[in-house]
């Protein structure tokens, strides 16, 4: 059964990292709630496809090519979204990736910097681009994308774990800083989620082993993360800020 959040109807929602996987499913979920949705990413073809899906769901939608490590590109996107859809009420800073295992002894400086940029710096720059509007209106919800890799040691790279741990502390710091301004900030920490990307790099036997490491015995689905994002964006969570919602099938309790 799909939960409805009436307060999300008519809201302008931005999904950074919304061209595929978790971000795209989150965009579709907001569209089903009646929100106007802008999706940002680097793949113009994928963004156009998602924008088309959102329009088919009856939503006002906008797909914009923007590298979330590029402050100028994000500033341009923020202006276009406000002009095209209206004032932003919800920001999902979901850009990131590259959590694949790399032994630390073989980690290169180039890869280390790239992973921190793609996850931590991208989160910071995305929030910086849209925060002035939220503060001006004195209301809004920001949801960042962390990971269980930032909560406990795992098979991912040290760079990815460090970046996601940074996202968690950035989220808490920002939540405290903005609590008096009417803007809530929370993080979602997924476990392993079944996406096009994981399917491409994980053979079925590896997926089965990873699923078994989660107490609930399965991989997550993008819809699991989308449902948590809707909750954190809505007034159902109006007294929640600075928190990390673990959506990981119990992974962090073992």
C-alpha positions in Angstrom: 0.0 0.0 0.0 1.4 3.4 -1.0 1.4 6.0 1.8 0.1 9.4 0.8 1.6 12.6 2.2 -0.9 15.4 1.2 1.5 18.1 2.2 3.9 17.1 -0.6 1.3 17.8 -3.3 2.3 21.0 -5.1 5.8 21.1 -3.4 8.8 21.7 -5.7 11.3 18.9 -5.1 14.9 18.7 -6.4 16.6 15.3 -6.8 20.3 15.7 -7.3 21.6 12.5 -8.8 18.2 11.7 -10.2 18.9 10.2 -13.6 18.7 6.5 -12.6 18.5 4.0 -9.7 17.6 5.4 -6.3 17.3 9.0 -7.5 15.0 8.2 -10.4 12.7 6.1 -8.3 12.6 8.8 -5.6 11.6 11.3 -8.3 8.8 9.0 -9.5 7.6 8.6 -5.9 7.4 12.4 -5.4 5.6 12.7 -8.7 3.0 10.2 -7.5 2.5 12.5 -4.4 1.6 15.4 -6.7 4.9 17.2 -6.3 6.7 19.1 -9.1 10.0 17.5 -9.6 13.4 18.6 -11.0 16.1 16.0 -11.5 19.8 16.8 -11.9 22.5 14.6 -13.3 25.2 14.3 -15.9 23.5 12.0 -18.4 21.2 14.1 -20.5 19.6 11.1 -22.2 18.8 9.4 -18.9 17.5 12.7 -17.5 15.2 13.2 -20.5 13.8 9.7 -20.0 13.1 10.3 -16.3 11.5 13.7 -17.1 9.2 12.0 -19.6 8.2 9.4 -17.0 7.4 12.1 -14.4 5.2 14.0 -16.9 3.4 10.7 -17.7 2.6 10.5 -14.0 1.0 13.9 -14.3 3.8 15.9 -12.6 5.4 19.1 -13.6 9.0 18.1 -14.3 12.3 19.4 -15.3 15.5 17.4 -16.1 18.7 19.4 -16.1 22.2 18.4 -16.9 24.4 19.5 -14.0 27.6 18.1 -12.5 27.1 18.3 -8.8 30.8 18.9 -8.2 30.5 22.2 -10.3 29.2 25.1 -8.2 28.5 27.3 -11.2 26.4 24.5 -12.9 24.4 24.0 -9.8 23.8 27.8 -9.4 22.4 27.9 -13.0 20.2 24.8 -12.3 18.8 26.5 -9.1 17.9 29.6 -11.1 16.2 27.5 -13.9 14.2 25.4 -11.4 12.9 28.5 -9.6 11.9 30.1 -12.9 10.4 26.9 -14.3 8.8 25.3 -11.3 8.8 27.7 -8.5 10.4 28.0 -5.0 12.1 24.8 -3.9 10.7 23.2 -0.7 12.5 19.8 -0.7 16.1 19.0 -1.6 17.4 15.5 -2.0 21.2 15.6 -2.3 21.7 12.1 -3.7 24.6 12.6 -6.1 27.5 10.2 -5.4 28.7 6.7 -6.0 31.8 4.5 -6.6 31.6 2.5 -3.4 33.4 -0.5 -5.0 36.2 -2.3 -3.1 39.7 -0.9 -3.5 42.4 -2.2 -1.1 43.7 0.9 0.8 47.3 -0.1 0.0 46.4 0.3 -3.7 44.3 3.5 -3.3 45.6 6.3 -5.5 45.4 10.0 -4.6 43.4 10.6 -7.8 40.8 8.0 -6.9 40.6 9.2 -3.3 40.0 12.8 -4.3 37.5 11.8 -7.0 35.4 9.7 -4.5 35.4 12.5 -1.9 34.4 15.0 -4.5 31.6 12.8 -5.9 30.1 12.2 -2.5 31.0 14.7 0.1 31.9 17.8 -1.9 28.9 17.2 -4.2 26.6 17.1 -1.2 28.1 20.4 0.1 27.9 22.2 -3.2 24.3 21.0 -3.9 23.1 22.2 -0.6 25.0 25.5 -1.0 23.2 26.1 -4.3 19.7 25.7 -2.9 20.0 26.7 0.7 19.6 30.5 0.2 16.1 29.9 -1.2 15.1 27.7 1.7 16.4 30.2 4.2 14.6 33.0 2.5 11.3 31.2 2.8 12.1 29.9 6.4 11.0 26.4 5.6 12.1 23.3 3.9 13.6 19.8 4.2 17.0 18.6 3.0 17.7 14.9 2.8 21.3 13.8 2.2 22.5 10.4 0.9 24.8 8.6 3.3 25.5 4.9 3.5 26.0 2.1 6.0 29.6 2.3 4.8 29.9 5.6 6.7 28.5 3.9 9.8 30.6 0.8 10.1 33.6 -0.8 8.3 32.5 -2.8 5.2 33.7 -4.1 1.9 33.6 -0.7 0.2 36.7 1.5 -0.3 38.2 3.6 2.5 37.6 6.6 0.4 33.9 5.9 0.1 33.5 5.1 3.8 35.3 8.4 4.7 33.2 10.4 2.3 29.9 9.0 3.6 31.0 9.4 7.2 31.7 13.0 6.3 28.2 13.3 4.8 26.8 12.1 8.1 28.6 14.7 10.3 27.9 17.4 7.7 24.2 16.6 8.0 24.2 16.8 11.8 26.2 20.0 11.8 23.9 21.6 9.2 20.8 20.5 11.0 21.9 22.1 14.3 22.9 25.3 12.4 19.6 25.6 10.6 17.2 24.4 13.3 16.2 27.9 14.2 15.6 28.8 10.5 12.8 26.4 9.8 14.9 24.1 7.6 15.3 20.4 8.7 18.2 18.3 7.5 18.4 14.5 7.8 20.3 11.7 6.2 19.4 8.3 4.8 22.0 5.5 5.1 21.1 2.6 2.8 22.6 -0.8 2.9 23.1 -2.7 -0.4 20.4 -1.7 -2.9 19.5 -3.5 -6.1 20.1 -1.0 -8.9 21.2 -1.2 -12.5 24.7 -0.4 -11.3 24.9 -3.2 -8.6 23.4 -5.7 -11.1 26.2 -4.8 -13.5 29.0 -5.4 -11.1 27.6 -8.1 -8.7 27.2 -11.6 -10.1 24.1 -13.4 -8.7 26.1 -15.4 -6.2 27.7 -12.2 -4.8 24.2 -10.6 -4.6 23.0 -13.6 -2.6 26.0 -13.4 -0.2 25.5 -9.7 0.3 21.8 -10.1 0.9 22.5 -12.8 3.5 24.7 -10.3 5.4 21.5 -8.2 6.0 19.4 -9.6 8.8 16.2 -9.2 6.8 17.8 -11.4 4.2 17.4 -9.4 1.0 18.9 -6.5 -0.9 17.1 -3.2 -0.7 15.1 -1.8 -3.6 15.2 1.8 -4.8 11.6 2.0 -3.6 12.7 1.4 0.0 14.9 4.4 -0.1 12.3 6.5 -1.9 9.7 5.7 0.8 12.1 6.9 3.5 12.8 10.1 1.6 9.1 10.9 1.3 8.7 10.5 5.1 11.7 12.8 5.9 10.5 15.4 3.3 6.9 15.5 4.7 5.3 17.0 7.8 5.1 13.5 9.2 8.7 14.0 10.3 8.2 17.7 11.3 9.9 17.2 14.7 12.9 15.2 13.3 16.2 16.8 12.3 19.8 15.9 12.4 19.1 12.2 12.3 20.3 9.3 10.2 17.6 6.9 9.0 19.2 3.5 8.4 17.4 1.8 5.6 19.5 -1.3 5.5 17.6 -4.4 6.4 19.1 -4.3 9.8 22.7 -4.3 8.5 24.0 -1.8 11.2 22.8 -4.0 14.1 25.2 -6.9 13.3 
